[in-house]
């Protein structure tokens, strides 16, 4: 990649997008493209929607968040549907501060950064183009030039509603630079940029004794007072506060609830009336989305203070909980590792998944239903199909606890423990056992974990370990069985032939001798017992299989090895049971013979070539499974 060429191409593309003309020419542009006059909230909503919306099980998934926000589809849907969408339609929620509330490392800052970066890109598109009065430090909306008494007629002609008043600085410029002729006022296209402080502002509180309100609203430029003669001359004022610079776009208020009260009161009129006070001027209009974030403890403390009631009523609080899906948690770890210095270390398959299982278990709350334990809940939340449970059951589970996902282990803790393990032991390869051991060792030094939580978390580590034991056995099982899929399909077809004959009270014909045979009860039971199908339940289970086959046939689909979850599990366990002694002997023999050594090498090669292990992690897996089978 020629990076300099790409930089040049980007610069040339931005030059092509630039536009400058008079206010009169801008009005002609508006007749063709009325969407250019959209509000800040509308622009954010349209940006999110433009990335695509997917309908899934009565829910909407907004693809804008897919690359950076994992496992929070429902929270993002609520955010868009209950805040951005109505705000874009000029409903009352646009007059509220958006406060994201959630646990540490839950994705709040990532979400705000995603919105800011998205707006920077969106203003480079035709749909997200922003035009402003040229030379205005607040990149003011050109439509503010239209006098108040003509705005109703303007709305009837253009279909555009104008809100806000012309700023003091531009009011003076219209008179001094353009002789009152608003049609000649120059308008230009602007591109949002946090670095250039255009359309995106960020305010972070510091020491209240030293921080000045000017950081928000701008300040007097004392060096120009002698030139202009008065502090109330707008030319002697620097409109460079974060509220000024974020006009038309997004203003991020970091750690807002830690801020001194004098900074927060400025937000009251800005949110409710769309203006704020600066210097010795009339109220200054501003159109911007204010987004803040905090954790639950700070929020509870804030609303407990009666003095904050006025500001509290100006907020829309959106919970941003931890992700509760194992597969998505795994993606979070993969992303964090890609962005770290440990990306070159070999991480054995299933290592991050097992760590994710532990993390998700710490975030789940016990179900009120006796039939659902925390492991079942974890699997159902991750989209696994469990016999006897439907999507309706999952939705009911999610409604049991409104605060589920607001506590538990955060992703940074897991990555810190993985990093610690690698650096301390100078490892080039780690597996699930290394990570579980490290997670366990770190619980004692985690400041925010109580003794009660620690006991619970140790139980969850044990559960995650048992889950890994089953995963490890299956991995070795697949590697040991020659042509695993073919063997499984052959066994399944044999089972299905016998089941069909059993249910139809028919006989089977031996393919070699032609002899009629009774269904092989011993074979069928040896498979069914692997998944706990009792003698009394065998008839119902077999009939269920035949019904499933018939349903597939009616739809023109072929019933295969993957078509019935429990049958597939039974086939896998039966194959592994038959091979268990071979695996046990091969993996536990300290001085394997030539045949056993050959088999071990074949298994290692299969694990490396087809399952993503390296030779070190493959050998460790074999030894571990051998020890499990010998217990």
Secondary structure, 3 states (H helix, E strand, C coil): CCHHHHHHHHHHHHHHHCCEEEHHHHHHHHHHCHHHHCCHHHHHHHHHHHCCEEEECCEEEEHHHCCCCCCCHHHHHHHHHHHHHHHHCCCHHHHCEEEEECCCCCCHHHHHHHHHHHHHHHCCCCCCCEEEECCCCCCCCHHHHCCHHHHHHHHHHHCCCCCCCCCHHHHHHHHHHHCCCHHHCEEEEECCECCCCECEEEEECCCCCCCCCHHHHCEECHHHHHHHCCCCCHHHEECCCHHHHCCCCEEEEECHHHCCHHHHHHHHHHHHHCEECCCCCCCEECCCEEEEEECHHHHHHHHHCHHHHHHHCCEEEEECCCCCCHHHHHHHHHHHHHCCCCCCCEECCCHHHHHHHHHHHHHCCCCCCCCCCHHHHHHHHCCCCCCCCCHHHHHHHHHHCCCCCCCCCCHHHHHHHHHHHHHHHCCCEECHHHHHHHHHHHHHHCCCCCHHHHHHHHHHHHHHHHHHHHHHHHHHHHHHCCCHHHHHHHHHHHHHHHHHHHHCCCCEECCCCCCEECCCHHHHHHHHHHHCCCCCCHHHHHHHHHHHHHHHHHCCCCCCCCCCHHHHHHHHHHHHHHHHHHHHHHHHCCCCCHHHHHHHHHHHHHHHHHHCCCHHHHHHHHHHHHHHHCC
